[in-house]
Every structure is written in C-alpha cells, then in structure tokens.
Amino acid sequence: MNVVHKSILLDELFTRYQPLLAADYEAYKNHCLRVLNFCRVLAGEGANADKIALATFFHDIGIWSDNTFDYLIPSQLLARKYLEETGRIAWIDEIEAMIGEHHKLRRYEANPSWLVEPFRKADWIDMTGGLLRCRLPDDFVTDVIYAFPNAGFHKKLIALSLDRLKTHPFNPLPMMKL
C-alpha cells in the first residue's frame, strides 16, 4: 500500500478555501490527506476517488465556514452547493451521508454500497491518532501519520470542544451519533 500524497480535486478545493482556513490550512489539509489515504484503502480497488476526495474536504469545513462546532449541516450544505455547481447531483445523497455519519459510533448499514462506512472508519482512525486501525496494516497507518503531521489539528478540536462545553454543557459534542 502506497501513501497518496496528492489529489488534484482536493488540491483545487484547498486552493479555493485557503483564505477561509487561514492559520488552520495545513492542519486541516493534513487531516484530510490522512483520512483520504485511510478511506481509499478501506474502500478497496475501484472506489470512486473523487467521491472520497469531496467528502474528505467538506466533512469538517463547517467549523470554519460557519464558525461552529455544530458543523455537520453547514458542511453538508457546502458540499451540496459544490456538487450542484459541478454537475454531480447524483452524488449528493451519498456525500451528505458520508459527512453526516462520519462521527457515528456504530457501523453505518443503511446503504452498504456507499462509501459511508469506509469513510467513517477512516476518520476514526485519524481521530484516535491511529489507535483504532480498522484492520489496516500497522505500517501503513504509521506511514500515513508520519507523511502528514498533525500540525495542531487535534489541539484545535480539543480547544473547540472545551469552548463548546462552556456554552452547551449538556451537548458538548453535537456531531456525535450512535
């Protein structure tokens, strides 16, 4: 398994949104590249690389676009708008599900042919710093994590979680689902 260092579609989106991401640009880009790598291997040969790249880019973007830690719906809306603008309307339901279910604690089973479950697992691998591996080879997970340093991404999420806890003590992690 080779680590993918570049995605043309992901690069185009990051160029477009770089001003919005500002100081978090590298941290979010590296997170996305880690998730992209984990997802493409979990999904297997023949998986649609553009779907993975689009869901990867948009899955957390609502944090910055709407300045919120309750970011799933804003992220889905931006993805929908992009998919409509680029003529990929047939992908909307699947991409929205990938975004909306990526913090689900239990397996996604509603549509097994979609990329939701491999995407969910890929994000969990990254969010746990590789502690969860979802049967990916240890050396591959380590290589991906080494290739794309954290650059403060998890630190930002912890800070956002603490801020959210102060204002919403009974719903500190609104993106989590059973």
C-alpha positions in Angstrom: 0.0 0.0 0.0 1.4 3.3 -1.1 0.7 6.6 0.6 -1.1 9.0 -1.8 0.5 12.5 -1.4 -1.7 14.3 -3.9 -5.2 14.6 -5.1 -5.9 17.1 -7.8 -9.5 17.6 -6.7 -8.5 18.0 -3.0 -5.8 20.5 -4.0 -8.3 22.5 -6.0 -10.6 22.7 -3.1 -7.9 23.7 -0.7 -6.7 26.4 -3.0 -10.3 27.7 -3.2 -10.8 27.7 0.6 -7.3 28.6 1.8 -8.3 32.1 2.9 -11.2 30.7 5.0 -8.9 28.1 6.7 -6.2 30.7 7.3 -3.9 29.5 10.1 -5.6 26.1 10.2 -4.9 25.4 6.5 -2.0 22.9 7.0 -3.6 21.2 10.0 -6.9 20.6 8.1 -5.2 19.7 4.8 -3.1 17.1 6.6 -6.1 15.7 8.4 -7.9 15.4 5.1 -4.9 13.7 3.4 -4.7 11.1 6.3 -8.5 10.4 6.0 -8.3 10.2 2.2 -5.5 7.6 2.4 -7.2 5.5 5.1 -10.5 5.6 3.2 -9.2 4.7 -0.2 -7.6 1.6 1.2 -10.6 0.6 3.4 -12.9 1.2 0.4 -10.8 -1.0 -1.9 -10.0 -1.1 -5.5 -12.5 0.6 -7.8 -13.8 3.0 -5.2 -14.6 6.5 -6.6 -11.6 8.6 -5.7 -13.4 11.9 -6.4 -16.3 11.0 -4.1 -13.7 10.2 -1.3 -11.8 13.5 -2.0 -15.0 15.6 -2.0 -16.4 14.1 1.2 -12.9 14.3 2.8 -12.6 18.0 2.0 -16.1 19.0 3.1 -16.6 16.8 6.1 -15.4 19.3 8.7 -15.3 22.5 6.7 -18.4 23.9 8.5 -16.1 24.5 11.5 -14.5 27.4 9.5 -17.3 28.4 7.1 -19.9 28.8 9.9 -17.6 29.3 12.9 -19.3 26.5 14.7 -18.5 23.2 16.4 -22.0 22.0 15.3 -20.7 21.7 11.8 -22.3 18.7 10.1 -25.2 20.5 8.4 -23.1 23.5 7.3 -20.6 21.1 5.9 -23.3 19.2 4.1 -24.8 22.4 2.7 -21.4 23.5 1.3 -20.8 20.1 -0.3 -24.3 20.1 -1.8 -23.7 23.5 -3.3 -20.4 22.4 -4.8 -21.9 19.2 -6.2 -24.8 21.2 -7.8 -22.3 23.7 -9.3 -20.1 20.9 -10.7 -23.0 18.7 -12.1 -22.5 15.9 -9.6 -26.1 16.0 -8.4 -26.3 12.2 -8.4 -23.7 12.1 -5.7 -25.5 14.4 -3.2 -27.2 11.8 -1.0 -24.0 9.7 -0.7 -21.7 12.6 0.0 -24.1 14.1 2.5 -24.4 10.7 4.3 -20.6 10.4 4.3 -20.4 13.8 6.0 -23.4 13.4 8.3 -22.4 9.9 9.6 -18.6 10.2 9.9 -18.8 10.5 13.7 -21.3 7.7 14.1 -20.2 5.3 16.9 -21.9 2.3 15.4 -21.5 0.8 11.9 -23.4 2.5 9.1 -25.7 0.0 7.5 -28.3 2.0 5.6 -26.7 1.6 2.2 -23.7 -0.8 2.2 -22.7 0.0 -1.4 -22.0 3.7 -0.5 -18.6 4.8 0.9 -20.0 5.9 4.2 -18.7 3.1 6.3 -15.1 3.2 5.0 -15.1 7.0 5.3 -16.5 6.7 8.9 -13.7 4.3 9.8 -11.0 6.4 8.1 -12.0 9.5 10.2 -12.0 7.4 13.4 -8.5 6.1 12.6 -7.3 9.6 12.3 -9.2 11.0 15.3 -7.6 8.3 17.5 -4.2 9.0 16.2 -4.0 5.5 14.8 -5.0 3.7 18.0 -8.0 2.4 16.0 -6.8 0.8 12.8 -9.8 -1.0 11.5 -7.7 -3.8 10.2 -5.4 -1.6 8.2 -1.7 -2.7 8.4 0.2 -1.0 11.2 3.0 0.1 8.9 0.6 1.8 6.5 -1.2 3.7 9.3 2.2 4.8 10.7 3.4 5.8 7.3 0.3 8.0 6.6 0.5 9.6 10.0 4.2 10.3 9.5 3.7 11.7 6.0 1.1 14.2 7.1 1.9 15.7 10.5 -0.9 16.7 12.8 0.1 20.4 12.6 -2.2 21.3 15.5 -5.4 19.7 14.2 -6.3 17.7 17.2 -5.3 20.6 19.5 -7.8 22.8 17.7 -10.5 20.2 18.2 -9.8 20.0 21.9 -10.0 23.8 22.2 -13.3 23.8 20.3 -14.6 21.0 22.5 -13.7 22.9 25.6 -15.3 26.1 24.3 -18.5 24.2 23.4 -18.6 22.6 26.8 -18.7 26.0 28.4 -21.8 27.1 26.4 -23.5 23.8 25.9 -22.6 21.6 28.8 -25.4 19.0 28.0 -24.4 18.8 24.3 -20.6 19.3 24.1 -20.2 17.1 21.0 -23.1 17.8 18.7 -21.6 15.9 15.8 -21.6 12.5 17.6 -24.2 9.9 16.8 -24.9 6.4 18.0 
